[in-house]
Amino acid sequence: MRAGSALDAQSTVTATGRPVLFDRWRASEKEVAIVGLGKSGVSATLLLRELGIPVYASDTGTGEVYQSWARQLRTAGAAVDLGGHDLDRIRRAASVVVAPGVPPNVPALKAARDAGLQIYAEVDVGFVALQKTRCVGITGTNGKTTTTSLIAHVLTAAGISAETAGNIGRPLCDVARSAAPPDWLALELSSFQLHDAPHLKPAIGVLTNLAPNHLDRYATLEEYYGDKAQLFRNADRDSMWVSNADDPAVEAMTRGVAGKHRRFSVRERADAWYDRGAGNLVLGAGTILRRARLPLLGDHNVANALAAILVAAEIGASPSGIAAGLESFRAIPHRVEPVREVDGVLWINDSKSTNITSTEVAIDALDRPFVLLLGGRHKGEPYTRLRDRLASRCRAVVAYGEAGPQIVSDLKNGLTVVPARSFTDVLATARKLARAGDAVLLSPACSSYDMFRNYEERGDTFRAAVQAL
């Protein structure tokens, strides 16, 4: 990105280069309330304490991990409550910073809203603090994590200082606290983070795709899409946007947004596109990489790679550097991740697929018959959408978890659907059903919270069990 990018002239910075937000909090002499700990809440608290800002941090969680976080934060001078929130103390705060994953309707955030307080996502605070690092903000319903990882990997392979942060794992506030932040960050952004990030203005923004999701947390699809659109809230003529030309909802959302637009497509010519006939990933008119040399399954990963090509080319990576990065990339854990072949059956970990659309993408990536492991905590969308995709190649569906009965009800007509209780039972049932030449695909289309702490634990449990077969 050339000089004069969005981050070079943030409205959040005074003439002396000091962030206005932090100056305002210091001047108020009030505490900033951190709602939710974990990596993000802890990082935000430590950052604000290092800036001399009083902090009250709280979480409903208890146990040794929380006690360890509390000790660390108290040593840094923060006030900490575990097992609940002091709502009156939150109401008296200067502002509230919320950790990812905290539902918007919890009493602590309701108290803040009732008191007229501004609520900021942890990522927004980290963005304000990172005045020299430029950000590529990546959002969308599916493909965020892979695209974020691809962008950072390709930039690094091309000799550009880059890392990942945000919803992918490392909190942005933690990057802001580091002694030597990278020149560029590939920043994965969830809809929840975008909702409370008024200062966020990425140098380059990426919208991978849009589909129904999180309908257990949003009242309507329009409300969910509205939060995704917050990626563009600070768009201006210097902004750069990379988006999916194959997705009508993405096209509608980006139409009329200020800035320069670059689009990718796996169906037709675009700024970056997949020449299916020749088997090439193409930038403009020049081939970047043979499809056969991209070590990722499925057209969805071709689309993710094309987005990374556009970002890397805009930043200044050479075609050969981009190609080297794409070719050396490996599937990230829990995203259509081939684990092992046992007795001719390929076991695939796609635990990150927590919605129907993501599971559809994983199914489309397979070129063999399969047994689908479907279940967990229901997220509000019926599973009937999967029926047509499953009709021709799915040998059986193993339904489990809280959503199991609804999965059986939605898919039993015309498909073999086998209920299972424990996760051990799920795997044993799948092994009995699968035949040589098949795949067993863990792509749950549900959240993991009925059986596991998160999708990573679910995927790790699956991988360990497969390795032990």
Disulfide bonds with the S-S distance in Angstrom:
none
